[in-house]
Amino acid sequence: MQVVAVNDFLNHLKENGLVIGKASEFVGNLEFDLQVKRNQLKKQKAVTFKQVLDAKILPVKSKTALEYWIEKGKFKPGETYKCAKTNRIMILTSALVRLNYL
């Protein structure tokens, strides 16, 4: 068994943006839920329209608006693609970072 000093543990939590609290304090907190979704998006290479819309990171609220962004060149060529497996249009998270939304 390995023992970790409390200060080291607390510093690790702080450095990674983590907190300790009761689950009841976090459940239902919309802003917290959005932050979790956004952090999960950052870890992925590409995301679906639904994931982007659910995380509310863009100033658009519909799939049609996202399609319009692609059509008008808001995303550079190669920053979106159609997934062969699911047949969905995917957006690279690097594009969302480039546009300062993630």
LOLOBA-417317 format. One line per 2 residues: their letters; for each residue y negated, z negated, x of N, C-alpha, C, O. Coordinates in Angstrom, 1 decimal, padded with zeros to 4 digits. Atoms other than C-alpha are relative to their C-alpha. Last residue first. Layout:
REM LOLOBA-417317
A> Y:Z:X:Y:Z:X:Y:Z:X:Y:Z:X ~ ...
***
This chain:
REM LOLOBA-417317
LY> -001.0:001.0:-000.4:-025.0:026.5:-013.2:-000.4:-000.7:001.3:000.3:-001.5:001.8 ~ -000.5:000.7:001.2:-027.7:028.4:-015.0:001.1:-001.0:000.3:001.4:-001.8:-000.6
NL> 000.4:001.4:000.1:-029.6:029.3:-011.9:000.3:-000.6:-001.3:-000.4:-001.4:-001.8 ~ 001.0:000.0:001.1:-029.1:033.1:-012.3:-000.6:-001.4:-000.2:-001.4:-001.6:-001.1
RV> 001.1:-000.9:-000.5:-027.2:033.2:-009.0:-001.2:000.0:-001.0:-002.3:000.0:-000.5 ~ 000.7:000.8:-001.1:-025.1:030.2:-010.2:-001.2:000.8:000.5:-002.3:000.2:000.7
LA> 000.7:001.0:000.7:-024.2:032.1:-013.4:-000.8:-000.9:001.0:-001.9:-001.4:000.7 ~ 001.1:-000.6:000.7:-023.3:035.1:-011.4:-000.9:-001.0:-000.7:-002.1:-000.9:-000.7
ST> 001.0:-000.2:-001.0:-021.1:033.0:-009.1:-001.3:000.7:-000.6:-002.4:000.5:-000.1 ~ 000.8:001.2:000.0:-019.3:031.8:-012.2:-001.1:000.2:001.1:-002.2:-000.4:001.0
LI> -000.2:000.8:-001.2:-018.0:035.3:-012.6:-001.0:-001.2:000.0:-002.1:-001.0:-000.3 ~ 001.3:000.1:-000.8:-018.2:036.4:-016.2:000.3:-000.8:001.2:000.8:-001.9:001.1
MI> 000.2:001.2:-000.8:-015.0:037.5:-018.0:-001.3:000.1:000.8:-001.7:001.2:001.2 ~ 001.0:-000.2:-001.0:-014.5:040.0:-020.8:-000.3:-001.3:000.7:-000.5:-002.3:000.0
RN> 001.3:000.6:000.2:-011.3:039.4:-022.6:-001.0:000.4:001.1:-000.6:000.6:002.2 ~ 000.9:-001.1:000.5:-008.2:041.7:-022.6:-001.4:-000.6:-000.4:-002.0:000.0:-001.3
TK> 000.5:000.5:001.3:-006.0:038.6:-022.1:-000.9:001.0:-000.7:-001.2:000.8:-001.9 ~ -000.9:000.8:000.7:-003.9:039.9:-019.2:-000.4:-000.4:-001.4:000.4:-000.3:-002.4
AC> -001.1:-000.9:000.4:-006.0:042.8:-018.0:001.0:-000.8:-000.8:001.6:-000.3:-001.8 ~ -001.3:000.6:-000.4:-009.1:040.6:-017.9:001.1:000.8:-000.5:001.2:001.0:-001.7
KY> -000.9:000.2:001.1:-012.2:042.8:-018.4:001.4:-000.5:000.5:002.0:000.2:001.3 ~ -001.2:-000.9:000.0:-014.8:042.3:-015.7:000.8:-000.3:-001.2:000.7:-001.3:-001.9
TE> -000.8:000.1:001.2:-018.2:040.8:-015.1:001.2:001.0:000.1:001.1:002.0:000.8 ~ 000.1:001.4:000.4:-020.1:040.1:-011.9:000.7:-000.2:-001.4:000.9:-001.4:-001.8
GP> -001.1:000.8:-000.7:-018.9:043.5:-010.5:-000.1:-001.5:-000.3:000.8:-002.3:000.1 ~ -001.3:-000.6:000.0:-022.1:045.3:-011.4:001.0:-000.8:000.8:000.7:-001.2:001.9
KF> -000.1:-001.1:-000.9:-025.0:042.8:-011.6:001.4:000.6:-000.2:002.3:000.0:-000.6 ~ -001.0:000.2:-001.0:-025.4:040.6:-014.7:000.2:001.2:000.9:000.2:002.4:000.3
KG> 000.3:001.4:-000.4:-028.7:040.9:-016.5:001.0:-000.4:001.1:000.7:-001.1:002.0 ~ -000.1:000.2:-001.5:-027.9:044.6:-016.5:-000.5:-001.3:000.5:-000.8:-001.5:001.6
KE> 001.3:-000.1:-000.5:-029.0:045.5:-020.1:-000.1:-000.3:001.5:-001.2:-000.2:002.1 ~ 000.4:-001.4:000.2:-025.4:046.1:-021.3:-001.4:000.2:000.7:-001.6:001.3:001.3
IW> -000.8:-000.9:-000.8:-024.2:042.8:-019.8:-000.5:001.4:000.0:-000.7:002.1:001.0 ~ 000.4:000.3:-001.4:-027.1:040.9:-021.4:000.8:000.8:001.0:000.2:001.3:002.0
YE> 001.3:-000.7:-000.2:-026.4:042.7:-024.7:-000.5:-000.3:001.4:-001.0:000.6:002.1 ~ -000.3:-001.4:-000.2:-022.7:041.6:-024.5:-001.3:000.8:000.3:-001.3:001.7:001.1
LA> -000.6:-000.1:-001.4:-023.9:038.0:-024.0:000.3:001.5:000.3:000.1:001.9:001.4 ~ 001.1:000.2:-000.9:-026.2:038.3:-027.1:000.5:000.2:001.4:-000.1:000.7:002.3
TK> 000.8:-001.2:000.0:-023.3:039.7:-029.1:-001.1:-000.1:001.0:-001.4:000.9:001.6 ~ -000.7:-001.0:-000.8:-021.1:036.8:-028.1:-000.8:001.3:000.1:-000.8:001.9:001.1
SK> -001.0:-000.8:000.6:-023.7:034.4:-029.6:000.7:000.9:001.0:000.2:001.2:002.1 ~ -000.9:000.8:000.8:-026.0:031.5:-028.8:001.2:000.8:-000.6:001.9:000.3:-001.5
VP> -000.5:-000.9:001.1:-028.2:032.7:-026.0:001.1:-000.8:-000.7:001.7:-001.7:-000.2 ~ 000.9:000.1:001.2:-030.4:030.6:-023.7:000.4:001.0:-001.1:-000.4:001.6:-001.8
LI> 000.9:-001.1:000.1:-027.5:030.1:-021.3:-000.9:-000.1:-001.2:-000.5:-000.8:-002.2 ~ 000.8:-000.2:-001.2:-025.8:026.9:-020.3:-001.0:001.1:000.0:-001.9:001.2:000.8
KA> 001.4:-000.1:000.3:-024.6:025.8:-023.7:-000.9:000.1:001.2:-001.8:-000.7:001.4 ~ 000.7:000.8:-001.0:-021.2:024.7:-022.4:-001.5:000.0:-000.2:-002.2:-000.8:000.4
DL> -000.3:001.5:000.3:-019.5:026.0:-025.6:-000.8:-000.9:001.0:-001.1:-002.0:000.6 ~ 000.7:000.4:001.3:-021.3:029.4:-025.2:000.2:-001.5:-000.3:-000.7:-002.2:-000.7
VQ> 001.4:000.0:-000.3:-020.1:029.8:-021.6:-000.8:-000.5:-001.2:-001.7:-001.3:-001.0 ~ 000.3:001.1:-000.9:-016.6:028.8:-022.4:-001.5:-000.1:000.3:-002.0:-001.2:000.4
KF> -000.1:001.3:000.8:-016.5:031.1:-025.4:-000.3:-001.2:000.9:-001.0:-002.1:000.5 ~ 001.2:000.1:000.8:-017.8:034.1:-023.4:000.0:-001.4:-000.7:-001.0:-002.1:-000.7
TV> 000.1:-000.9:001.2:-014.9:033.6:-020.9:-001.4:-000.3:-000.7:-002.1:-001.2:-000.4 ~ -000.1:000.6:001.3:-015.2:032.2:-017.4:-000.1:000.9:-001.2:-000.7:002.0:-001.0
AK> 000.6:-000.7:001.1:-014.6:033.3:-013.9:000.2:-000.7:-001.3:001.2:-001.5:-001.4 ~ 000.5:-001.2:-000.6:-013.9:031.6:-010.5:-000.7:000.9:-001.1:-001.7:001.5:-000.8
QK> -000.8:-001.2:000.3:-013.5:028.2:-012.0:-000.7:001.2:000.6:-001.9:001.2:000.9 ~ -001.2:000.0:-000.8:-014.7:024.9:-010.5:000.8:001.3:-000.2:001.8:001.5:000.5
KL> 000.3:-000.2:-001.4:-018.3:025.4:-011.7:001.3:000.1:000.9:001.3:000.7:001.9 ~ 000.3:-001.4:-000.3:-017.0:025.8:-015.2:-000.3:000.3:001.4:000.2:001.3:001.9
QN> -001.2:-000.7:000.0:-015.5:022.3:-015.2:-000.2:001.5:000.3:000.7:002.1:000.9 ~ -000.6:000.3:-001.3:-018.8:020.8:-014.1:001.4:000.7:000.1:001.8:001.2:001.1
RK> 000.7:-000.7:-001.1:-020.5:022.5:-017.0:000.7:-000.2:001.3:000.8:000.8:002.1 ~ -000.3:-001.4:000.1:-017.9:021.2:-019.5:-000.6:000.9:001.1:000.0:001.8:001.7
VQ> -001.4:-000.2:-000.4:-018.3:017.7:-018.2:000.4:001.4:-000.1:001.1:002.0:000.8 ~ 000.0:000.2:-001.4:-022.1:017.9:-018.4:001.5:000.2:000.5:001.7:000.9:001.5
LD> 000.5:-001.2:-000.5:-021.8:019.2:-022.0:000.0:000.0:001.6:000.4:001.0:002.2 ~ -001.1:-001.1:000.2:-019.6:016.3:-023.0:-000.5:001.3:000.6:000.4:002.0:001.2
FE> -001.1:000.3:-000.9:-022.1:013.8:-021.4:001.1:001.1:-000.1:001.6:001.6:000.9 ~ 000.5:-000.4:-001.3:-025.0:015.5:-023.3:001.1:-000.3:001.1:001.2:000.5:002.0
LN> 000.0:-001.4:-000.1:-023.0:015.2:-026.6:-000.5:000.5:001.4:000.1:001.4:002.0 ~ 001.3:-000.3:-000.6:-022.1:011.6:-026.3:-000.1:001.4:000.4:000.5:001.9:001.3
GV> 001.0:-000.4:001.0:-019.3:011.4:-028.8:-001.4:000.2:000.6:-002.3:000.6:-000.1 ~ -000.5:-000.8:001.0:-017.0:009.4:-026.5:-001.1:000.3:-001.0:-001.8:-000.6:-001.5
FE> 000.2:-001.4:-000.4:-018.9:008.1:-023.5:000.5:000.9:-001.1:000.0:002.0:-001.3 ~ 001.4:-000.3:-000.2:-019.5:004.5:-024.5:-000.3:001.4:000.3:-001.4:001.9:000.1
SA> 000.7:000.0:001.2:-016.1:004.2:-026.1:-001.5:000.3:000.2:-002.2:000.8:-000.8 ~ -000.1:-001.3:000.7:-014.5:005.2:-022.9:-000.8:000.1:-001.2:-001.3:001.1:-001.6
KG> -001.0:000.0:001.1:-015.8:002.0:-021.3:000.0:001.4:-000.6:-001.1:002.1:-000.7 ~ 000.5:000.5:001.3:-017.6:002.6:-018.0:001.1:000.0:-001.0:002.2:000.5:-000.8
IV> -001.0:000.8:000.6:-017.2:003.5:-014.3:-000.6:-000.5:-001.3:-001.7:-001.1:-001.3 ~ 000.4:001.4:000.5:-019.3:006.3:-013.0:001.2:-000.7:-000.6:002.2:000.0:-001.0
LG> -000.9:000.7:000.9:-018.8:009.5:-011.0:-000.5:-001.3:-000.4:-001.3:-002.0:000.4 ~ 000.6:000.0:001.4:-021.4:011.8:-009.5:000.9:-000.6:-001.0:000.8:-000.3:-002.2
NE> -000.6:-001.0:000.9:-019.2:012.6:-006.5:-000.5:000.0:-001.4:000.1:000.7:-002.3 ~ 000.1:-001.3:-000.6:-021.3:010.8:-003.9:000.5:001.1:-000.9:000.1:002.3:-000.8
KL> 001.4:-000.4:000.0:-021.7:007.8:-006.2:-000.2:001.4:000.5:-000.9:002.2:000.0 ~ 000.4:-000.3:001.4:-018.0:007.4:-006.8:-001.4:000.6:-000.1:-001.6:001.6:-000.7
HN> -000.7:-001.2:000.4:-017.3:007.7:-003.1:-000.3:000.4:-001.4:-000.5:001.6:-001.7 ~ 000.7:-001.1:-000.7:-020.0:005.1:-002.3:000.7:001.4:-000.4:000.0:002.4:-000.6
LF> 001.3:-000.3:000.8:-018.5:002.8:-004.9:-000.8:001.1:000.6:-001.3:001.9:-000.1 ~ -000.3:-000.6:001.3:-015.1:003.1:-003.2:-001.2:000.3:-000.9:-001.3:001.4:-001.4
DN> -000.4:-001.4:-000.3:-016.5:002.6:000.3:000.4:000.7:-001.4:000.1:001.8:-001.6 ~ 001.2:-000.8:-000.3:-018.4:-000.5:-000.9:000.4:001.5:000.2:-000.3:002.4:-000.2
VA> 000.7:-000.2:001.3:-015.2:-001.9:-002.6:-001.2:000.9:000.3:-001.5:001.8:-000.5 ~ 001.1:001.0:000.2:-013.2:-001.6:000.6:-000.8:000.4:-001.2:-001.0:001.6:-001.5
VV> 001.3:-000.6:-000.2:-010.0:000.4:000.2:-001.1:-001.0:-000.3:-001.1:-001.7:-001.3 ~ 001.2:000.6:000.6:-006.6:-001.1:000.6:-001.2:000.7:000.4:-001.4:001.1:001.5
QM> 001.2:-000.1:-000.8:-003.4:000.9:001.3:-001.2:-000.6:-000.8:-001.3:-000.5:-002.0 ~ 001.2:000.0:000.8:000.0:000.0:000.0:-001.2:000.0:000.9:-001.3:-000.7:001.9
***
